[in-house]
Amino acid sequence: KSIRKNKLMAQKKKQYKLPSKMLIGGMEFKIILKEIEDFGIMDFDARVICIRKSLTKEEQLDTLMHEVHHAALGVSGLSNILNDDNLEEALVRLVEHMVVPIIKEEHKKFIKKR
C-alpha cells in the first residue's frame, strides 16, 4: 500500500503547472492559460502572456519560454531598437531552437545526478 502511495506522490510531483505570474527583468507579467489561435501571445503594455490552454504541458512550457524571450527584448529596450517583428521573431527562435534545448537537456542531467 505504501509503495502505491509513493508512486502516486511521484506522479503528482512530475506534473508541471505554469506560474500565474513571472518577473522578467524586474517587471511582473501575468501568465494566463486560455483558448487562443496562436500558441502564445505577449502583450508588453498589459504585462500579460497568454498561452493556449489546449497545448501539452511541455508545449505550454516551451511557449512560455518563447514569449518570455519576447518580453525580455521589450524590457531591455531591444524591441524598440530592432523595430522589426520579423527580426525579433528570428532572434527569439534562435534562442528557442538552439539554446533552450541544450539548457533543458543539461538540466535533466543535473536533476538526475542530485
GIURJO-V7495 format. One record per run of one state. SS is the DSSP state (H for helix, E for strand, L for the rest). FROM is the first residue (numbers start at 1). TO is the last residue. Records with the same first field share a line. If there is no record, write none. Layout:
BEGIN
SS=FROM-TO, FROM-TO
END
This chain:
BEGIN
L=1-1, 15-20, 25-26, 35-39, 44-47, 53-56, 77-77, 83-84, 114-114
H=2-14, 57-76, 78-82, 85-113
E=21-24, 27-34, 40-43, 48-52
END
